[in-house]
Amino acid sequence: MTDTTDHPDTAGRAKGARSASSPQALRARADEIARSQAPNGDAPSESLSPDAAQKMIHNLRVHQIELELQNDELRRAQESLEGARSRYFDLYDLAPVSYFTLSQKGEILEANLAGARLFDVDRTALINRPMSLFILREDQDIFYHACKQLDLLGHAQAFELRVSNKEGRQFWVWIEAAVAHDDDGVAVWRMVMTDITYRKSMEQALRAADTLRESWMYYRVLAESLPQLVWTSDANGGWDYVGPQWARFTGFPAEEQMALGWLRQVHPDDRAGATTAWNVAIAAGIPFDADFRIRRSDGMYRRFKSRATPLRGEEGVVNRWFGTSTELEELASAN
């Protein structure tokens, strides 16, 4: 039977079966390093002393620990990179506002998901397309001027303009733009775009309300200076305003004569006719014209000619009525 205890090949296979970090494996590695460091690659004339072998084993262990630490650092760096990518996806791609990166020619280089939804276009279809394609022709100069300021001065720009999506729906956006540089140092434009259509609608409504309020105040002053009894109603015929002339003549507070409360001041014999004439005018949208007696504050009834004109909106629909009651010369009996 052949003794394989000290045979080099048999010993190498045994070492390969042991753990790579075992002392025996480290000693084998130390022997290999020692041989590789010998002149002409020959084995040293004398075997390593125990102290030298122990030192080399220690050095190899230190080296192994260093490699393991480096691997841990690389793993942590990879995990940190993955976390940064995840945060970038959350902050950029999933942001509720639209982000765009444009070249200095105005072409879209990058866009987040909100940007694609803003124009109702697949994100890949936006890339390399000019942003000006989505801007209304009337507002192209606004965009061009802002881009010029970015290109020449490098100052951040903020402006609003109108855009449209692929379906042709027009809406307002607020844009904040600044100059940045890509990985190659090339200047690009970063743009944040926010849909402000609702805000613009509210601003327009407020301006219209202010205009209407000013107009109403003007006509109210004018109406209250008339000698007739002045009143207005909503589109459905409910009185919503009586001038001070009517309140003084009847002797009742204005708030008690809103809606159909004014009919209580009409002579009982004339009330049905006045109501019918008023309802016909409201239903047909035609001018109201009727004669009836109105009770004065002292209990006497005076005959009046009452007229009202329908006020129509832009689409021709009646939205208000403006009326006056003019006293006739004859004195009606209280009966």
C-alpha positions in Angstrom: 0.0 0.0 0.0 1.4 3.4 -1.1 1.9 6.0 1.6 0.3 9.3 0.4 0.7 11.2 3.6 3.4 13.6 2.3 2.6 13.4 -1.4 2.3 16.9 -2.8 -0.8 16.3 -5.0 -2.6 14.4 -2.3 -1.8 17.2 0.2 -3.1 19.8 -2.2 -6.4 18.1 -2.7 -6.8 17.8 1.1 -6.1 21.5 1.5 -8.6 22.3 -1.2 -11.3 20.5 0.8 -10.6 22.6 3.9 -12.1 26.1 4.5 -10.2 28.8 2.6 -9.8 30.7 5.8 -8.4 27.8 7.8 -4.9 28.0 9.2 -3.8 25.1 6.9 -5.0 26.9 3.8 -3.4 30.1 4.9 -0.1 28.2 5.5 -0.3 26.7 2.0 -0.9 30.1 0.5 2.0 31.4 2.5 4.2 28.7 1.1 3.0 29.6 -2.5 3.9 33.2 -1.9 7.3 32.3 -0.6 8.0 30.2 -3.6 6.8 32.9 -6.0 9.1 35.4 -4.3 12.2 33.2 -4.5 14.7 33.9 -7.3 13.8 32.4 -10.6 10.6 31.1 -9.1 12.5 28.2 -7.4 11.5 27.0 -4.0 13.6 28.4 -1.2 16.6 26.4 -0.2 15.3 26.3 3.3 11.7 25.9 4.4 10.1 28.8 6.2 10.8 29.1 9.9 7.8 28.8 12.2 8.0 32.5 13.1 8.1 33.5 9.4 5.2 31.2 8.5 3.2 32.5 11.4 3.8 36.1 10.3 2.8 35.3 6.8 -0.3 33.6 8.0 -1.2 36.7 10.0 -0.6 39.0 7.0 -2.8 36.8 4.9 -5.5 36.9 7.5 -5.3 40.7 7.7 -5.5 40.9 3.9 -8.5 38.6 3.9 -10.2 40.8 6.5 -9.4 43.9 4.4 -11.0 42.3 1.4 -14.1 41.4 3.4 -14.3 44.9 4.7 -14.0 46.3 1.2 -16.7 43.9 0.0 -19.0 45.2 2.9 -18.3 48.7 1.8 -19.1 47.9 -1.8 -22.3 46.2 -0.7 -23.3 49.2 1.4 -22.5 51.5 -1.5 -24.6 49.4 -3.8 -27.5 49.5 -1.3 -27.1 53.2 -0.9 -27.1 53.6 -4.7 -30.3 51.5 -5.0 -31.9 53.6 -2.3 -30.9 56.8 -4.1 -32.4 55.5 -7.3 -35.6 54.6 -5.4 -35.8 58.1 -3.9 -35.1 59.6 -7.3 -37.9 57.7 -8.7 -40.2 58.8 -5.9 -39.2 62.4 -6.1 -38.9 62.8 -9.8 -41.0 60.3 -11.6 -43.8 60.1 -9.1 -43.9 63.9 -8.3 -47.3 65.5 -8.5 -45.9 68.4 -10.7 -44.4 68.1 -14.1 -40.6 68.0 -14.6 -38.9 68.5 -17.9 -35.3 68.8 -19.0 -34.8 70.7 -22.3 -31.9 71.2 -24.6 -30.8 74.7 -25.5 -32.8 74.2 -28.7 -36.0 73.7 -26.7 -36.2 70.0 -27.3 -37.5 67.7 -24.5 -34.7 65.5 -23.2 -36.4 64.1 -20.1 -39.9 64.2 -18.6 -41.5 62.6 -15.6 -44.8 60.7 -15.4 -46.7 63.9 -14.4 -45.3 65.7 -17.5 -46.5 62.9 -19.8 -50.0 63.0 -18.2 -50.1 66.8 -18.5 -50.0 66.5 -22.3 -51.7 63.2 -22.4 -48.8 61.7 -24.3 -46.7 58.6 -23.7 -43.4 59.7 -22.1 -41.2 58.1 -24.7 -43.1 60.1 -27.4 -42.1 63.3 -25.7 -38.4 62.8 -26.0 -36.6 65.0 -28.6 -39.8 66.8 -29.4 -39.8 70.6 -29.2 -41.7 72.0 -26.2 -43.1 74.7 -28.5 -45.4 72.1 -30.2 -47.6 72.1 -27.1 -47.6 75.9 -26.6 -50.4 78.0 -28.1 -49.3 80.1 -31.0 -50.4 83.3 -29.2 -48.0 82.5 -26.3 -45.0 81.3 -28.3 -43.3 84.7 -27.8 -43.5 84.4 -24.0 -41.7 81.0 -24.1 -39.1 82.3 -26.7 -38.3 85.3 -24.6 -37.9 83.2 -21.4 -35.6 80.8 -23.2 -33.5 83.7 -24.5 -33.1 85.0 -21.0 -32.0 81.5 -19.8 -29.5 81.2 -22.7 -28.0 84.7 -22.5 -28.1 85.5 -18.8 -28.5 82.2 -17.1 -31.1 83.7 -14.7 -34.0 81.6 -13.5 -37.3 82.4 -15.1 -40.9 82.2 -14.0 -43.8 82.8 -16.3 -47.3 81.6 -17.3 -48.7 80.7 -20.7 -51.3 78.5 -22.4 -50.6 75.0 -23.7 -52.7 72.2 -25.2 -52.6 68.4 -24.9 -52.8 66.0 -27.8 -56.6 66.2 -27.7 -56.6 69.9 -28.2 -57.7 70.8 -24.7 -56.2 74.2 -23.7 -55.1 75.1 -20.2 -52.9 77.5 -18.3 -49.5 76.4 -16.8 -47.0 78.1 -14.5 -43.4 77.4 -15.5 -40.3 77.8 -13.4 -37.1 77.3 -15.4 -33.4 77.3 -14.5 -30.1 76.4 -16.2 -28.3 73.2 -15.1 -25.6 70.9 -16.6 -25.8 67.3 -17.6 -23.2 64.6 -16.8 -21.1 65.8 -19.8 -21.2 69.4 -18.6 -23.6 70.5 -21.4 -26.0 73.3 -20.4 -29.6 72.2 -20.2 -32.9 73.8 -19.0 -34.8 72.3 -16.0 -38.4 73.2 -16.0 -41.2 72.7 -13.5 -44.6 73.0 -15.0 -47.9 73.3 -12.9 -51.4 73.4 -14.2 -53.0 76.7 -12.9 -56.2 76.5 -15.0 -58.4 76.4 -11.9 -56.5 79.4 -10.4 -56.9 81.4 -13.6 -60.6 80.6 -13.7 -61.0 81.8 -10.2 -59.1 85.0 -11.0 -61.3 85.6 -14.1 -64.4 84.9 -12.0 -63.2 87.4 -9.4 -62.5 90.0 -12.0 -65.9 89.5 -13.5 -67.5 89.7 -10.0 -65.6 92.9 -9.3 -66.8 94.3 -12.6 -70.3 93.2 -12.0 -70.2 94.7 -8.5 -68.9 98.0 -9.8 -71.6 98.0 -12.5 -74.3 97.0 -9.9 -73.2 99.8 -7.6 -73.3 102.3 -10.5 -76.8 101.2 -11.6 -78.0 101.0 -8.0 -77.0 104.6 -7.4 -78.6 105.5 -10.6 -81.8 103.5 -9.8 -82.1 104.9 -6.3 -82.0 108.5 -7.7 -85.1 107.8 -9.9 -88.5 109.1 -8.8 -90.2 105.7 -9.6 -90.3 102.8 -7.2 -87.4 100.6 -8.3 -87.1 96.8 -7.9 -85.3 93.8 -9.4 -85.8 90.1 -9.4 -83.9 86.9 -10.2 -84.5 84.9 -13.4 -87.4 82.9 -11.7 -89.4 86.1 -10.7 -88.5 86.2 -7.1 -87.8 89.8 -6.1 -84.3 90.2 -4.6 -84.0 94.0 -4.3 -86.4 96.9 -3.7 -85.1 100.4 -3.8 -85.5 102.8 -0.9 -88.4 104.5 -2.8 -90.5 101.4 -2.6 -89.7 100.8 1.1 -90.5 104.4 2.0 -93.8 104.4 0.0 -95.1 101.2 1.5 -93.7 101.7 5.0 -92.4 98.1 5.2 -88.8 97.0 5.4 -87.2 95.9 2.2 -86.4 92.4 3.5 -90.1 91.7 4.1 -90.9 92.3 0.4 -88.4 89.9 -1.1 -89.5 87.0 -3.3 -93.3 87.4 -3.6 -93.6 89.5 -0.4 -94.3 92.6 -2.5 -97.7 91.2 -3.5 -99.0 91.9 0.0 -98.8 95.6 -0.8 -101.0 95.2 -3.9 -104.7 95.9 -3.6 -106.6 92.6 -3.1 -108.7 93.2 -6.2 -105.6 93.7 -8.3 -103.4 90.9 -6.8 -104.6 88.0 -9.0 -104.2 90.1 -12.3 -100.7 91.3 -11.2 -99.6 87.8 -10.4 -100.8 86.3 -13.7 -99.2 89.1 -15.8 -95.9 88.6 -13.9 -95.9 84.8 -14.3 -96.6 85.2 -18.1 -93.7 87.6 -18.5 -91.4 85.3 -16.6 -92.4 82.2 -18.5 -92.1 83.8 -21.9 -89.2 86.1 -21.2 -91.1 89.1 -22.4 -91.3 92.6 -20.9 -93.7 92.9 -18.0 -96.4 95.7 -18.2 -99.3 95.9 -15.8 -101.4 98.5 -13.9 -102.3 97.8 -10.2 -102.8 99.7 -7.0 -100.1 99.7 -4.3 -100.8 100.4 -0.7 -99.1 103.5 0.7 -97.7 103.7 4.2 -100.8 105.6 5.4 -103.1 102.8 4.2 -104.2 104.6 1.0 -103.9 102.8 -2.4 -102.3 104.6 -5.3 -102.5 103.3 -8.9 -99.1 102.5 -10.6 -97.9 101.6 -14.0 -95.4 98.7 -13.4 -92.9 97.6 -16.0 -90.0 95.2 -16.0 -87.3 94.4 -18.6 -85.6 91.0 -18.8 -81.8 91.2 -18.7 -80.1 88.5 -20.7 -76.6 87.0 -20.5 -74.2 86.2 -23.3 -76.1 83.2 -24.5 -79.4 85.2 -24.5 -80.8 83.5 -21.4 -82.7 85.8 -19.0 -80.7 86.0 -15.7 -82.4 89.1 -14.1 -85.3 91.5 -14.3 -85.2 95.3 -13.7 -88.5 96.9 -12.9 -90.0 100.2 -12.0 -93.5 101.3 -10.8 -94.6 104.8 -11.8 -97.5 106.4 -10.0 -100.5 107.5 -12.2 -102.4 110.6 -11.6 -105.7 109.1 -10.5 -106.2 108.3 -6.9 -107.5 104.8 -6.3 -110.1 104.2 -3.7 -109.2 102.3 -0.6 -112.1 99.9 -1.3 
